[in-house]
Amino acid sequence: MSNSSKYDLVVIGGGPAGYAAAIRAGQLGKKVACVEQERPGGTCLNWGCIPSKALLKSAELYSKIQHSEDLGISVKDVSYDFSKIIGRSRNVSETMANGIGFLFKKNKVDHFVGTGSITVPGMVEIIDGKDKGTNLSTERILIATGCKPRRLPDLEVDGERVMTSRQALEMRKQPKSIVIVGAGAIGAEFAYFLNTFGTKVTLVEMLDQVLPVEDHETAAVVAREFKKQGIDCRTSTAVKNIKVGKSNVTMDLVKDGATETIKAESILLAIGVIANTEGLFSSRVKPELDRGYVKVDDNYESTVKGVFAAGDIIGPPWLAHVATYEAIQAVNGMFGHGKPKKVTDFPGCTYCLPQVASIGKTEKKLKEEGVAYKVGKFPFQASGKAVASNQPVGFVKLIVGEKYGEILGAHIVGSDATEMIAEYGLGMKLEATAEEIHNTIHAHPTLSEAMMEAAAAVFGEAIHI
Ligand SMILES: Cc1cc2nc3c(=O)[nH]c(=O)nc-3n(C[C@H](O)[C@H](O)[C@H](O)COP(=O)(O)OP(=O)(O)OC[C@H]3O[C@@H](n4cnc5c(N)ncnc54)[C@H](O)[C@@H]3O)c2cc1C
């Protein structure tokens, strides 16, 4: 079956890159289709950002209730229902994903269900699913097929003993104990979530800090707080010899040549992602790939003319907001709405407690690059709002160029860090200096005052430290 008239754009994949691209093309009045093999929304809405944040909200509330005595409030007989927590997360996911269907209709995006395969440039065939057999003729194609969790060879993911984030987001039974392999954002968030509800969590990271991409000082605060919360964090540690039994998993933790064998009810692999290109290309379409990711030029066009790509499928950073940005840039560019912009500075957030948010470079990176910089730091302990809110953990750290004071990097650890980082993002975009941030009146009392005070601290002029 062939869909009669030709599309301006066919998007393959309906995640934050794909749905945003399709909607943007619709806004530009283009004839556009989006082919998605599952529910629209992609990893983000269905198996990533949104359902995980729903779980974390339950954990945050539970731990706040447990500490309510600090604020003079006694709450007796607090309990939780794990299946309801998971159920709520799935419902949130469904609500948000259904919203994409509405947006498709509003923007006149034709939605096809099934796996899209590029037979030749200008032709997408749906090779399975509800719309199997449909051929879509199109001027341009945007690949937005994203990634899936990386697994380990010879280790079957059964959803109970062995999980990736996907199975963990819908686990029916709370494990009594779990080993989480990988202490990046996803591993750290699951560690916080499960530990809060009493699962004995061992968080294992091969590199020398939790949250390896973050600034060493913010990561150290998370490691310290995780330890206080009861999470067993092992860094510079490799997991080997995983053996799956009927009711538990055993494995070796190897650090500095010493081996310790441990046992847990489950193991969760949070060891990164791999590109989704299965079935995507016929033998006649062979865009250049780099470690599995589609290689693109400054216009987000692959080495096959008329075939573009954006989002996780073009490689790191694997973040929803970056995926959306790239996709919109790609669509604007292909339809003559300005030269597509490349991704330069982008925030990265981890939503455990304390939260971590950063933008720009770490001190380590700047040292490697030999860039001269100054640091301003302000602890939440000195923030009236943070102390009044019983949230004194963490700090704001601002790194600026030594000569001009422009923002090179910003690192926040503490409550609501993920909501605050946007101010420094805008500052970077507008090339604001530490002096300008220092001279911006911030409302009192707010946590964001700490961002102004960190800027003041660059000059040794913070008032409250
Ligand atoms: C547990 C978890 C938590 C996360 N939390 C965050 C967070 O807090 N913040 C953040 O920024 N990022 C987070 N991420 C990452 C984020 O989800 C991704 O960066 C984002 O979804 C990438 O968007 P995308 O559109 O490129 O790909 P995806 O969202 O993966 O979408 C790709 C879509 O393409 C479909 N598809 C694949 N192949 C085909 C095909 N051949 N035909 C048709 N359809 C196809 C897939 O079914 C999928 O729906 C998280 C990820 C995980 C796993």
The ligand as a Tripos MOL2 file, in Angstrom:
@<TRIPOS>MOLECULE
LIG
   53    58     1     0     0
SMALL
NO_CHARGES

@<TRIPOS>ATOM
      1 C1         15.3820    5.8780   32.9530 C.3       1 LIG1
      2 C2         15.7310    7.0730   32.1000 C.ar      1 LIG1
      3 C3         15.6150    8.3380   32.6550 C.ar      1 LIG1
      4 C4         15.9200    9.4550   31.8870 C.ar      1 LIG1
      5 N1         15.7960   10.6830   32.4490 N.ar      1 LIG1
      6 C5         16.1030   11.7820   31.7190 C.ar      1 LIG1
      7 C6         15.9420   13.0700   32.2730 C.ar      1 LIG1
      8 O1         15.5460   13.2390   33.4200 O.2       1 LIG1
      9 N2         16.2350   14.1390   31.4980 N.ar      1 LIG1
     10 C7         16.6980   13.9940   30.2060 C.ar      1 LIG1
     11 O2         16.9540   15.0060   29.5450 O.2       1 LIG1
     12 N3         16.8410   12.7780   29.6620 N.ar      1 LIG1
     13 C8         16.5560   11.6750   30.3770 C.ar      1 LIG1
     14 N4         16.6730   10.4390   29.8060 N.ar      1 LIG1
     15 C9         17.1460   10.3600   28.3950 C.3       1 LIG1
     16 C10        15.9940   10.7070   27.4220 C.3       1 LIG1
     17 O3         14.9210    9.8270   27.6480 O.3       1 LIG1
     18 C11        16.4870   10.6230   25.9970 C.3       1 LIG1
     19 O4         17.6270   11.4410   25.8470 O.3       1 LIG1
     20 C12        15.4240   11.0700   25.0070 C.3       1 LIG1
     21 O5         14.2520   10.3080   25.1290 O.3       1 LIG1
     22 C13        15.9610   10.9940   23.5780 C.3       1 LIG1
     23 O6         14.9700   11.3700   22.6780 O.3       1 LIG1
     24 P1         14.9440   10.7940   21.1930 P.3       1 LIG1
     25 O7         13.7060   11.3390   20.5750 O.co2     1 LIG1
     26 O8         16.2290   11.0420   20.5450 O.co2     1 LIG1
     27 O9         14.8250    9.2200   21.3470 O.3       1 LIG1
     28 P2         13.7000    8.3320   22.1100 P.3       1 LIG1
     29 O10        13.0080    9.1060   23.1520 O.co2     1 LIG1
     30 O11        14.3970    7.1120   22.4960 O.co2     1 LIG1
     31 O12        12.6360    8.0610   20.9730 O.3       1 LIG1
     32 C14        12.9070    7.2330   19.8910 C.3       1 LIG1
     33 C15        11.6240    6.5920   19.4610 C.3       1 LIG1
     34 O13        11.8320    5.9670   18.2020 O.3       1 LIG1
     35 C16        11.0990    4.7580   18.1650 C.3       1 LIG1
     36 N5         11.7290    3.9310   17.1300 N.ar      1 LIG1
     37 C17        12.9680    3.3780   17.1420 C.ar      1 LIG1
     38 N6         13.2130    2.7750   15.9710 N.ar      1 LIG1
     39 C18        12.1100    2.9520   15.2020 C.ar      1 LIG1
     40 C19        11.7610    2.5820   13.8980 C.ar      1 LIG1
     41 N7         12.6160    1.9400   13.0820 N.pl3     1 LIG1
     42 N8         10.5280    2.9100   13.4410 N.ar      1 LIG1
     43 C20         9.6590    3.5830   14.2270 C.ar      1 LIG1
     44 N9          9.9450    3.9690   15.4830 N.ar      1 LIG1
     45 C21        11.1580    3.6720   15.9480 C.ar      1 LIG1
     46 C22        11.1960    4.2230   19.5630 C.3       1 LIG1
     47 O14        10.1040    3.3490   19.8310 O.3       1 LIG1
     48 C23        11.1270    5.4950   20.3830 C.3       1 LIG1
     49 O15         9.8030    5.7970   20.7620 O.3       1 LIG1
     50 C24        16.3620    9.3040   30.5440 C.ar      1 LIG1
     51 C25        16.4730    8.0280   29.9800 C.ar      1 LIG1
     52 C26        16.1650    6.9230   30.7510 C.ar      1 LIG1
     53 C27        16.2800    5.5490   30.1280 C.3       1 LIG1
@<TRIPOS>BOND
     1     1     2 1
     2     2     3 ar
     3     2    52 ar
     4     3     4 ar
     5     4     5 ar
     6     4    50 ar
     7     5     6 ar
     8     6     7 ar
     9     6    13 1
    10     7     8 2
    11     7     9 ar
    12     9    10 ar
    13    10    11 2
    14    10    12 ar
    15    12    13 ar
    16    13    14 ar
    17    14    15 1
    18    14    50 ar
    19    15    16 1
    20    16    17 1
    21    16    18 1
    22    18    19 1
    23    18    20 1
    24    20    21 1
    25    20    22 1
    26    22    23 1
    27    23    24 1
    28    24    25 2
    29    24    26 1
    30    24    27 1
    31    27    28 1
    32    28    29 2
    33    28    30 1
    34    28    31 1
    35    31    32 1
    36    32    33 1
    37    33    34 1
    38    33    48 1
    39    34    35 1
    40    35    36 1
    41    35    46 1
    42    36    37 ar
    43    36    45 ar
    44    37    38 ar
    45    38    39 ar
    46    39    40 ar
    47    39    45 ar
    48    40    41 1
    49    40    42 ar
    50    42    43 ar
    51    43    44 ar
    52    44    45 ar
    53    46    47 1
    54    46    48 1
    55    48    49 1
    56    50    51 ar
    57    51    52 ar
    58    52    53 1
@<TRIPOS>SUBSTRUCTURE
     1 LIG1         1 GROUP 0 **** ****
